[in-house]
Amino acid sequence: MNDHQMERYEAELRRAKPAPPPESFMERLRASKLDPEPARPHQSTAAPARAKASWLRWLAPAMAAAVVVATVARVATRPSSQHPVASNDPPISALAYGLNADGVRVDQELVSSYDVVAELPGGEPVRFRCRKWKDKWVVTDTNRGVEIEEDSPRIEVMPVRLETY
Amino acid sequence: MNSGSINELPSDADWEQWLARHAPALLLFARQQASSEADAQDLVQEAVVESWRRQSQGGPPPLALVYATVRRRAIDLARQDERRAQRETAAHLEAPSCWFDRGVDQGERGLVIQKAMGKLPEIYRDVITLKIWSGLTFREIGEALEIPANTAASRYRYGVAELRKLTREVFA
């Protein structure tokens, strides 16, 4: 195919326009206009990435601690009927919190998703797919008419080897 | 486009203008990468938001970056769902939706091109899509696909030649 034929054929291809996106999708895109969040410059060099990745070492213990705290809190706020008590005294959880939660709702919201490139001690590059979530818990005590909301951030990190690209 | 300051957000007008201009081609590219229409739309939305957010000056992101993000997210998605093999085969044989406008005189042309594109190897299809319908330069295509610009150019020539063979019945 010579240059002239090539140009003619390219012009033919360009006459086919990409299909217009569905209006519902465009509405979704327009609505996803950015939240005011600090911009993250894209970094691909290993040194800054190492600094960035250093906090990842703390992630596992922090997540484990968060799970323990959440479990303890959940057990403590469980209705007293689930805790057989020998005496007639109110359960410790009720004394401590003054609540008898009869409804717990947990929501998750994806806040952001981004990549971090780092280097393993052996020099092998690795990419981390990071997702920031907002977990929201709502605990309700209908007898007292109390509703407690709590938000907590959570970061999910998934390593992806660059060599697979 | 407004002159940007640190973390400045795009105005509604800028945002909508940019989307109206680039969303069709981005969705075309995403449809070729994804195994379903829903996945394609999610890929575009995620890539657009993420790419804009990376811009410290508040301006629009380089198109090559947006396309690169669509592609990386598609790979991640395929890996997560163990659908990579499907993405490379079934997705293109069984197209999730119509890729091209079905306006007057365009319906047949679009279907023929879509069918032929589905038969092309992915390395050619990506380059042709980014060059013809997204209007990227070979340097930008190289950045989007993480290949040298010269490789993008040679793949383009081979790919267009193959596509022409496949569409010879319609485009004499």
HADDOCK unambig.tbl for C-alpha pairs under 7 A between the chains (distance, minus, plus):
assign (segid A and resid 1 and name CA) (segid B and resid 161 and name CA) 6.95 0.50 0.50
assign (segid A and resid 14 and name CA) (segid B and resid 132 and name CA) 6.13 0.50 0.50
assign (segid A and resid 14 and name CA) (segid B and resid 133 and name CA) 6.63 0.50 0.50
assign (segid A and resid 16 and name CA) (segid B and resid 100 and name CA) 6.33 0.50 0.50
assign (segid A and resid 16 and name CA) (segid B and resid 101 and name CA) 6.81 0.50 0.50
assign (segid A and resid 16 and name CA) (segid B and resid 106 and name CA) 6.41 0.50 0.50
assign (segid A and resid 16 and name CA) (segid B and resid 109 and name CA) 6.74 0.50 0.50
assign (segid A and resid 16 and name CA) (segid B and resid 110 and name CA) 5.80 0.50 0.50
assign (segid A and resid 17 and name CA) (segid B and resid 100 and name CA) 5.60 0.50 0.50
assign (segid A and resid 17 and name CA) (segid B and resid 101 and name CA) 5.47 0.50 0.50
assign (segid A and resid 18 and name CA) (segid B and resid 24 and name CA) 5.77 0.50 0.50
assign (segid A and resid 18 and name CA) (segid B and resid 25 and name CA) 5.97 0.50 0.50
assign (segid A and resid 18 and name CA) (segid B and resid 28 and name CA) 6.21 0.50 0.50
assign (segid A and resid 18 and name CA) (segid B and resid 99 and name CA) 6.01 0.50 0.50
assign (segid A and resid 18 and name CA) (segid B and resid 100 and name CA) 4.30 0.50 0.50
assign (segid A and resid 18 and name CA) (segid B and resid 101 and name CA) 5.56 0.50 0.50
assign (segid A and resid 19 and name CA) (segid B and resid 24 and name CA) 6.38 0.50 0.50
assign (segid A and resid 19 and name CA) (segid B and resid 98 and name CA) 6.90 0.50 0.50
assign (segid A and resid 19 and name CA) (segid B and resid 99 and name CA) 5.47 0.50 0.50
assign (segid A and resid 19 and name CA) (segid B and resid 100 and name CA) 4.11 0.50 0.50
assign (segid A and resid 19 and name CA) (segid B and resid 101 and name CA) 3.97 0.50 0.50
assign (segid A and resid 20 and name CA) (segid B and resid 24 and name CA) 5.44 0.50 0.50
assign (segid A and resid 20 and name CA) (segid B and resid 101 and name CA) 6.64 0.50 0.50
assign (segid A and resid 21 and name CA) (segid B and resid 24 and name CA) 5.71 0.50 0.50
assign (segid A and resid 29 and name CA) (segid B and resid 45 and name CA) 6.11 0.50 0.50
assign (segid A and resid 30 and name CA) (segid B and resid 16 and name CA) 6.37 0.50 0.50
assign (segid A and resid 34 and name CA) (segid B and resid 9 and name CA) 6.89 0.50 0.50
assign (segid A and resid 34 and name CA) (segid B and resid 49 and name CA) 6.58 0.50 0.50
assign (segid A and resid 34 and name CA) (segid B and resid 53 and name CA) 6.99 0.50 0.50
assign (segid A and resid 38 and name CA) (segid B and resid 7 and name CA) 6.13 0.50 0.50
assign (segid A and resid 39 and name CA) (segid B and resid 7 and name CA) 5.80 0.50 0.50
assign (segid A and resid 39 and name CA) (segid B and resid 53 and name CA) 5.63 0.50 0.50
assign (segid A and resid 39 and name CA) (segid B and resid 54 and name CA) 5.49 0.50 0.50
assign (segid A and resid 39 and name CA) (segid B and resid 55 and name CA) 6.43 0.50 0.50
assign (segid A and resid 39 and name CA) (segid B and resid 56 and name CA) 5.28 0.50 0.50
assign (segid A and resid 40 and name CA) (segid B and resid 54 and name CA) 5.12 0.50 0.50
assign (segid A and resid 40 and name CA) (segid B and resid 56 and name CA) 6.91 0.50 0.50
assign (segid A and resid 41 and name CA) (segid B and resid 54 and name CA) 5.40 0.50 0.50
assign (segid A and resid 41 and name CA) (segid B and resid 55 and name CA) 6.67 0.50 0.50
assign (segid A and resid 41 and name CA) (segid B and resid 56 and name CA) 6.28 0.50 0.50
assign (segid A and resid 42 and name CA) (segid B and resid 54 and name CA) 6.32 0.50 0.50
